[in-house]
Amino acid sequence: MTGRASRTKGRLRGAEAVTEQVDGGVAELVPDPDRPRARTLLIDGAPQSHVDPDEPTYLDFAYQRRLGHIADLAAPPGRPVQALHLGGGAFTLARYVAATRPRSTQQIVELDARLVQFVRRELPLESGWRIRVRGGDARAGLAKVHDDWADLVIVDVFSGARTPAHLTSTEFMAEVRRAMRPGGCCALNLADGPPLAHLRAQIATVRAVFPELCLVADPAVLRGRRFGNAVLLASERELPVAELTRRAASDPHPGRVEHDRALADFTGGAAPVTDASAQPSPAPPERVFE
């Protein structure tokens, strides 16, 4: 594989897929058979994100819809926000915020420079959107963000389908809080499977830094029946739990929201993670993405 894109017949109804070697592996943009210009981004076969350039408010993946709900509830409808995205992918959530909250100012920090180039070429951002893409490590990029800058921080970083260890600690979360405005919120996309030790530890870690948090995920994931994504929302202020619960329940793949006592019971006796004890998130089981 070279650094140049190659076009091959995709798996979906004969449409063309586009592949390219990026820093993190082989990136592939696979056409959506139901949406003419929509594409799913895969890295080494693992689905990362879905984008429809004709309708950036459309969120196909369940975890992306949950992040979209949080973006909707981060401020009054339509009000511009300052959003920080740690992890770029195909810029799906940045596109969503730009479309739903015009005049928002956004920063994306993405380590994989060749992936950024690939996405920008194949799925360019609209002119006029106030989105700045920075190359580099998420934690290093976070350190460059001014104090009290972000209304919304979205942490969605995976390397080889695993969240790097240095993005799982209380020290990292303290940096996230430093960059957030008072009353802002942070959403983390977490991936885990039975026995959910990583997820429980991440809840304890975030709780050590933020007083308010809730978790939304597929009930089967929360019961430890399968590997999947969970979105953890945290803030200094009271969270819109009732509205998030209503929205998650009405999704095509309904999610359940845990908070307060139920979330504490779910977390059990898990201890917060520090830089000294941090480990990457668990690798997904073989063939989980087939």
N, C-alpha and C positions, 0 to 999 in steps of 0.2 A: 504494500500500500504506500502511495506517495502522499505528499501534502495536498495534492490537487484533488478536487472533487471528482468522483466517478459516478456516472449515471447508469443504473442497471434496472431491469424490470423488477418492480416491487412485488410484494406478496399480495397486494390488495387490488384485485380486479384489473390487473395488467397495467396499472399506473406506474410511473417511474419513481423509484426511490433514489435518493442522493446520499452517497456515503463519502466520508472523508476521514483520514487519519488525523486525530487531534492529540493533544498532550495526554489526555486521560484514556485513550483507547480509540476504537473505531466508532465514529459518530454516524448516525443514519437518520435521515428525515424520510419517514414513510407516509405516503398520502393517506388521507382519510377518505374512504369510499363514499361517504355521505356529504362531504363538504369540499367543494372544488379545489380550494387553495390551502386547506388545513393540512397540517403535518404533525406527526408524532415524532419527537426526538428520542432516540435510543443511543445509549453509550454501551458498547460491547454487549448489545442485546437487551440491556436493562432499560425499560421505559423511564424517561426523565420528565418529560412534559409534553403538552399538546398545545398547539397554537392554531388559531384561525385568523389570518390577517384581515379577512373580510368582516369578521365579527369578534373583535378582541375581548368583548364582554362574555363570550362563550367559554366556559371552563369545563373541560371534558373529564378530567381525572377527579376522583372523589376528594383527594387531599387538596387539590387546587380549588375546588368549590368551597371547601371549608376555610381556606385562606382568603378566598374572595369574600365570604361572609364576614370575616374579621375585618377586612379592608373596608367593607360597607359600613361596619359598625364603629370604626375607629374615630369617626367624626360625623357631624351632621351631613345628610345626603348632599352630594355635589360640592362640598367645601374642599378646596385644595388642601393637600397635606404635603408634608415632607417625609418621604419614605426611603428607607435604607433596605436594600436587598442583599443579603450575604448569600452568595450563590446565584448564578445567573440562569443557567439552563438555556432555554429559548426565550427568556425574558417574558414569560407568560403573565406573571402577576404584575410586573411593571407596565405591560401593555394594558392590563385590566384597570389598574389605578389611573393611568393616563386617560383612558376612555370614559371612566365613570366619574373621575374627579379632574376635569380640565384645569390646567394651569398648576397642577401639582409639580413639585420639584423632587426628582428621584435620583438616587445613586445606586448603582449595582457594582458589587465587588465580585469578580470571577477570576479564579486562578488560571483557568485554561484559556490562554490567549488565542490559540488556534480554534478553539470552539467558538469564542466570541466572533472571530473573523468569519467563520463558517455560517453562523446564525445571521450575522449582519448582512452577509451576501445573499443568502437564500431566503431569509425572512426579515427584510429590513424594517427598522422602526420608522414610524411616520415622522415626517418633518414637522417641526413645531412642538413635538413632545419634549418636555424638559427632563430628559433622561441622560445621565452621564454614566458611562461604563468605565470602571477602573479595573486594571489588571492587578493580580496579586492575591496573596493569601487573605482569607476572610478576616482573621483576627488582626493581621497587620493593617489591613484596610480599615477595619473598625477603629483602630487606635488613631487613625488620621481624621476621624469624624469629630467635629466640634462638639463640646459639651452641650447638652440640651438641644440638639439639632432635630432629632427625628420624632415625628408624631407616631410613626409606625416602623417597626423593624421586623423583617421577615428573615428567619434563619432557615435556609434550605440548601445545605451543603452536603454533597456526597462525593466520595472519591472511591471508585470501584464499588459502588452501591453501599458504602459505609461512611458514616459521619466521622471525620478525623477526631482523634482523641482530644486535641487541644481546643476543640469547640464544644466540649461537654462538661466543662468545669465551672465551679463557682466564680473563679477569677475571670473567666470569659463572660459569664453572665453579669458580673459587676461592671465590665466594660460596656456591655449592651445597655445597662441601666444608665451609665454615665452619659451615653450618647443620646438618650431619650429625653424628650421634654417632659416636665411634670404632667402627669395625666396621659402620657403616651402609652402605647401598648406594644408588646413583642409577641410574635407568633413563631413557634418552632415546629418544623416538620420532622418528626421522629419516626424511625422504623425499627420494629422489633417483632419477635415471635416468642412462643412459649420457651421459658417460664416468665418472660417479660421483665427480667431483672434490669435490663438497660433502661426500659421505659420508667420503671418505678424509681430507679436511681436519678434519672433526669428530672422527674417531678420533684424529688427531694432537693436536688441541686437548685432548681429554679425557685422553689419555695424558700430556700435560704437567702435569696436576694430580693424577691418580690413578695409582697404581702397578699396579693390577690392572684389567683390562677384557676383555670378550668381546663379540662381535657375533652376533646371531641374525636371520636373514632368509630369505626365499624364495631358493632357489638361483638362480633366473632373474634376480632382482634383483642378487645378488652377481656374476653373470657379465656384468652390464651389458646384459641382453637386454630389459629393460623397466623402466619407472618403478614404484617401489613403496616400501614402508616397510621400515626396518631398525631394530631395537631394540639400543641400545648399553648395556651394563651395566658399571658402574664401582664400585670400592670401594678401601679401604685394605687389606682383608683378602683372603685367597684366596677365589676365587669357586667356587660349586658347578657347575662346568662340566659334569661328567659327568651330573649329574641334569638340568640344563637341556638338555643335548644329547638325552637320552632323551625328555624331555617334548616338545621341539620336533619331534623326529622322528616322534612318535606323533600329532601334530595332524592334523586333517582335511586341511589344506594344510601338509605338512611343512616345517619350517624347518631350516636348517643353521647350526651354531654354529662361529664362527671365534675362535681365541684364540692366545695365545703366538706362536710363530714364524709360523704361517699368517696370523694377523691382521697381524703386522708386514709380511709380504710383500704382503698385500692393500693396506695403507696406502701402501706404496712410499715415495717421497720427499716426501710431502705435509707441508707446514709447518703448525704451529699457527696458529690465527686469533686475532688480538687485536682489541680494540675499534677500533683505528685502521684495521684491514684488513677488518673484518667486512662480510659481504654477506648478504642474505636467502637462504634456501634457494631452489633453482630452482623456477620455476613448473611445474606438471604439464603434460604435452602436452595439446593440445586433444582433447576427447572421451575422455580416459582414464577418466572415471567413467561412461561410457555403458554 
